[in-house]
Amino acid sequence: MSVTVEETSTRLTIRDRVAEMGQRVLEGGQISRDEALELVNIESNADIMDLLAWANRIREHYKGNKIHLCSIVNAKAGACSENCSFCSQSAAFQTGSPRYGFVDPEPVKEAMSEAKDNSVTAVGLVAAWRGLKEGPMLDEVCDRIREMKENGKSRPDASLGLIESQEVADRLKEAGLSCYGHNLESSRRFFPEHCTTHTFEDRLKTIRFLKNAGISICSGGIIGMGEEREDRVDLAMEIREIDANVVPVNILNPIPGTPLENQEPLPPMEILKTIAVFRFILPQKEIMIAGGRTVNLRDMQSMVFTAGASALMVGNYLTTLNQPVEKDLQMLRDLGLDPDWDNDFADQLGGGSCGSKCGSEEKPVEAAVTA
C-alpha cells in the first residue's frame, strides 16, 4: 500500500506534538486537558510507541530506576453495603466472594514480614465496608495500624472506605498511618454509572479530611468499565487537582455475578496508552499498576514501565490472583529496575530529586485499593 505525502505529514505532526509536550513536561511544565485528549486519541501503533517512549523518558527523569512495590491485606471481606458495579464484595451481587470479619493481628504480622522479604515498601490494610466512624471498630483498626508501624518492616497503609469526620482521619494519623488508599474510580461524569450508594463528592470529602490530617493519598481508578477516553483524562486531571501521591491504575477484571461481568476488555495497547497519558499529566507521581494487569496485559505486563509506570501492586488482589511475587521481581531485574524505593514521596515536594538511592538521572476488578 502506498503512503501519501499527506499521511506522512500527519504522522510527523503527531510525533512532533508528542515530542513538544514531552519536552515541556521534562522541563517542569504541564499539559492541558485538550492536549491530553490529543494524546489519548492517538490511534496508530507507531505513534503510540512514540508516546510510550516519551512517557518512559519522563518516568526516568523524575523517578530514575526506582519502582515502588505495594501489597495488601484483605482485613475484612465481603458483604459491603455499597453497590460499586465492578466489585465482587458488594452485598448487592451474588458472586461467591469470601466473607469474613475484621482480621486478628497475626495474619497482618505475617503479611508485613512477607512483604519485607520481597522488597515491598508498603502493606495496605483493606476492608470491604462503607467506611469508618468513631467507635469500637475504629479502635481496632488503630490497633492494627499501630502493630504494623511497630513491626517496622514495611510502611503501614490502609484503604478503609469513606471517612465522614476530621476526627477519624486524625485518629488514623495518630495511630501511625502514612498513606490512605481512596480511589476516585472514574471521572465525575461517569461515577454514577457504576455507583449510586455514595457520590464522587463523598470521595473528595474523604480525601480532604485525610490531607488535613497530614496523611499521604493513594488515589486512582479503574479503566475498562465502559467509560470514554475523555473520562480517563478527566480522572487523571482530577487526581492532579487533589495532588495524590500514589495513583493506582486498575484494569477491569470482569467478575461473574457483577453488573460488569460481560464488559468487553480493553486492548493492551489502549491500556498502555492510557498509562502513558497519566504519566504526561502526573509526571512526578507514583503511577502504580494494580488490579487486572495479569489478565488484561498477559505477556505485555513489562511494558507498563515503558509506558511510564513507577509502582506495582504485588501479591494477590482482594479476591483475585496475581502472578507470583518472585516473577515480578525477576521482571524488574530483567528491566534493570530497582524495587529498593526509599524516598517516602519526597520527590513530589518540589520535584527533581527521587530519594537517596536514585541514580544521577532524576529520577482489584478487583482492584488493589478500591474501598
N, C-alpha and C positions, 0 to 999 in steps of 0.2 A: 504494500500500500504506500502510495506517495504521500509525503508530508508537505503541506503548503507552507509558503513563507509566513502567511498569517498565523497558522497553527504554531510554527516555530517561535514567532514573535510573542504569542500569547504565553507559551511555556516559559520563555525567558523573562517575561514580565512577572509571572508568578514567582519564579526563582528570585528575581531581583527584589520583589516585595517582601518575601520571606527573609531574605538576607538583610534588608533595610530594617525590618522590625527586630530581627535577631540581634543585630549590632546595637540598636538602640537599647534593648534590654540589657545587653552585656555592659553597656556604659552607664547603667543605673536608671534608665528611663522606663516608661510603661507603654503598653499598647492599649488602645481604646476598645470599647465593646465592638464597634463596627470593624475594626481591624481584626479582632479575634474571630468575628463571623467570617471574614475573608479566609482566615486560616482553616477554620473548621469545615468550610465548604469546598476545600481543595479536593479534587476527585482523582487526578492522575496519580498512579502509584509512584512514578518517578518524582513528581512534585511532593508527594507525601514523604518520600525518603529524604528530600532536601529539608523538609520541615523537621523530621526526626533528627537529622544531623545537627541542625541549629539548636534544637531542644537539648540534645546531648552536650553541645558546646556550652550552653547556658548552665546546665547542671554541673559540669566540670568546673566552670568558672566560679560558681558560688559554693559548691559542695566538695570539690576535689574528688577523691575516690572513696569517700566515706558513705556507707549505707547504714541507715538506722533500722534495726530489726525490732519488731514488737511481737508479742504473743498475748493470748487472752486466757482467762479462766471463766468458764460459764458458771457464775456463782449462784444463779437462780434460774431455772429453765422452765419454759412453757407457761401456759395459762395467762398470758399477758392480756390486759384489758383493751389494748389498742388494736386497731384494725388495719395496720400497715399491710398493704396487699402483697408485698414481697416476702413477708416474714412467716416462717412455719411455726413460730412460737406464739402467734396470736390465738387467743381462745375462740376467735370468730371462725377459725378454719379447722377442718379435720385433716390433719397431716400426719398423725402418728409421732409427732415430735416428743422427745422425752420431757417429763415434768418432774421437778423436784424443788424443794425449798432451799433457803439460803444455806450455803455450804459451811461445814465446820472448818476450823483453822488448818487441819493437817493437809487437805488437798491443795490449799493455797500455798502452803510452805513448800510442798513438793513441786508445784509449778514454778515457784520462784527459783528453786535450786536447779531444776532442769533448764530454765531459761538462761541462767548464768553460765551453765556448762556449754551452752550453744551460742555464746556471744550475743544473747538477746538483751537489748538495752532496757526494755520496759515490759512489764506484765500488767495487762488491764483486767480489772475485776468488772465483769459484765453481768447485768441482771435483766431478766425479762419481766418488766412491770412498767406501770405508767411513770413512776418517778419516786423521789424521796421527799419525805416530810419529817418534821420533828417527831420523835417518838422512839420506842424501843428498837425498831429496825435501823434507824439512823445510828443509834448507839452501837449496834452490832456491826454495821458497815464500817464505822470509825475504828472499831476494834480490829477488824481485818486489815484496814489500811495501816494502822499503827504496827501491826505484826509484820506486814510486808515491808514497811520502812525499816523496822528494827532488823529484819533479815539481812538488809544491806547488800543484797546481791544484784538486784535489778530495780529500776525505778518503779514505784507503785503508781499506776494509772487506774482510772475507773471509767465506766460508762454505765450510768445508773438511772438514765431517763431524765424526765423533766424535773427541774428544781423550781419551786414556787416561792422561795423567800431567800433573802440575803443571808439570813442566819444559818440556813442549811449549808450554803456554799462556804461560809466562814468556818463551820464545824469541820467540813472536809479538809479545808486548808490546815486547820489546827491539828488534825489527825496525821498530817504529813503527805496529803495528796499533792502530786506535782502537776499532773495533766489529766484533763477530763475529756472523754470522747462523747461528742454530741453532734451527730451528723445533721446537716440541713436536709439531706437526702436528695433533693431535686431543686429546681427553680421555684420561686414563689408562685409563678403561674401554674406550674404542673403539680404542685404539692397536693391540692385537694383531689387529684385524680388517683392518688394511692393511699391517702389517709384522711379520715374525716373525724376521728375521735380527739384530735388536737390540731393545732394550727401551726403554720410556718412561724407566726409571731411568737407562739409559745416557746418554740425552739430558740428564737433570737433572745427572748427574755431570759431563758436559762443561761445562755452564753454570757449575757451581760452580768448576771449575778456572779458567775464563775470568774470572769475577768476582774470584777470589782474585788474579789477575794484574793487576787494575785495568782490564780491557777492558770496554767497554760492550756490552750484549747486545741483539741484534735477534732476537726470538723470537715467532712467532705460529703460524699453522697454515693448514689448508685446510678450507674448508666445502664441503658438497655431495658428500661421499663416501659418503653413506648413513647418516650419524650422526643421532642425535636432537637436538632443540633443546637438551635438557639437556646433551648432550656439548659443545655450543658454549659454553654458560655455564660449564661446568666447565673448559674450556680457558682461557677468559678469567680465571677465578678462579685457576687455576694460574699464569698469566702474572703476575697481580697478586702472587702469593706470591713468585715468583722475581725480581720487580721489574725486568722487561725495560725497556729504554729505547725501542726501536722495536718495534712489533707489526705484522708483515705479516699482512694478511688476504688469503689466496689463495682463489679460487673455482675449483673443479674444472673443468678443460677436458678432457673425456674423450679420451684418445689411443688410436686403433686399435692393437690388439695388447696393451694393458694389461688387467688384470682389471676395471678400471672403465670400459672403453670404452662400455658400454651404460648407464651410470648416468644416471638422469633428472636434468636440470639443475634447479637451484633457481630459483624465480620471482624476478624482480628485486626485488619488494617484500620478499621473505623475506631476500634478501641485504642490502638497505638496513636492514631492522630489526635484523639481526644486528650490522651495523657500529655502529648506534646503541646497542645494548646493550653492546657493547665499550666505547664512549665513556663510558657511565654507570659501568661497572666500573673503567675505566682513564682517569680524566679528564685526567691530566697527561701521559700517554704519547703518543708519536708513532704514531698508528694509520695504517698505510700500506696502501693498496690496491695489490695486486701482481698476480700471475698470474691470468688468466682474466677480467679485468674487461671487455675489449672484446667477447668472445664471449658473455658472460653478461648484461652490462648494456646493451650496444648504445647506443641513444640516451639512456639514463638514466645514463651514466657521471658526468656533472657532479653528480648528486645524492649522490654519495659524500661530498661535503664538507658538504652539508646534513645528512647522516646522522652527521657527526662526524669524518670522516677528516681528518687533518692532514699526510699524507705520501702520495707517489705514486711507484710504480716506473715509470720511463720508459725508452724504448728497448725493444728486443726482449728476450724472456724467454730461458730456457735453450734450448729447442728450438721455440718457437712465436713468432709475430709479435705485436707490439703496434702501436697506431696511431703515426704519426709524432710525434716529439717536438714539432715545431712546432705540431701540432694540440693537444697537451696544454698547451703554453704559451699558446696562444690561448684555450683553455678557462679557464685560470686568470685571464688578463687580463679576460675577459668577466665573470667572477665577482667581480672586484675582489680577487683573492688574489695574494700576493706570494711567488715562489719564492726570494727572497733570504734564505735561512734561515742564521742565523749564531750560534745560541746554544749549539751543541755540548752539548745536553741539560742546560744549566744550569737550566732551569725545572723540572726534575724533582728538584732537590736542595733542596727546601724550599718549592716552589710559588710561584705568583703571577707571577713575572717570566718573560718569554719572550724575553729577549735584547735587545741594544741597539737593534735596528731594529724592535721591535714597536710597535704603536700604543699609545695611552694606555689602551685597554681591555686587561685582562690576557688576557693572551693566551688457479713457474711451475709437468690441471695443467700443469701446467707452472707451477710457482710460481717466484717471483722468487728466493727463497732457501730451498731445501728440502733442501739437503745436510745 
